[in-house]
């Protein structure tokens, strides 16, 4: 879940806190988090990166996998 200005207006404080607790980084994503990943992927720094799925989720998928094991 990404916290946008509109989300701040339409989501309750309780929802935002609950979503933050579900994320190992203990916060929701903000649009800038996604923008930095897009800039990285568009840059030459990612030239050797191929064929991967890159979750931008603050560690949520990794935490779920660790919990299942």
N, C-alpha and C positions, 0 to 999 in steps of 0.2 A: 504494500500500500504506500502510495506517495502522498505526502502532505503538501497540498497546494494552497494558495491563498483562498480559493473557493472552499477547499476542504476545511480550512480553519473556521469558515463561516457556517458550514453546514454539518460538521461533525461535532459531537459532544466531546467535552474534555475527557469523559470516561472512556469513550471509544478510542481516542488518541492514546490515552495511557495504556489501555489494554493492548492495542496494536504494538505499541512500543515494547511492552513486556514480552511479547511473542518473538521479538527480534533479538538475537544475541548482542547486537550493538546497542540495544536498549533505546532505540529511537526509530521513528519512521523515516523513510527516505524523503528527501526534498528534491525538487526538479534538478538542482545543481549536481546531485549525485549521478543522475542519469546523463546529464550533459558532459560531465568529466569522463565518463566511460565512452560516450560517443566521440569525444575529442581524442581520447587515447586510441580508439579503433581507427579513426580517420588519420592518425599520425603515423609517421615512420617507426615509432616505437613499437607498434604492433605488427610490423612487417613479417615476423616469423610465426605469428599466431595464426593457425589455420584449423578449420574443422572442429571447433569447440563450441560448446554451449556455455555461455558466460552469465550465470545468474547474478543479477544486481539486486540482492535481497537482504543485505545485512547479515547474512549467515543463516537465514531461516531454513533453507533446504538442507544444509549441512547439519544443522541441529536436529532436524527431523530424522535424518539418516542415523545420526549417533544415538538418538532415542530408540530407534527400531532395533538396533543391534544388541 
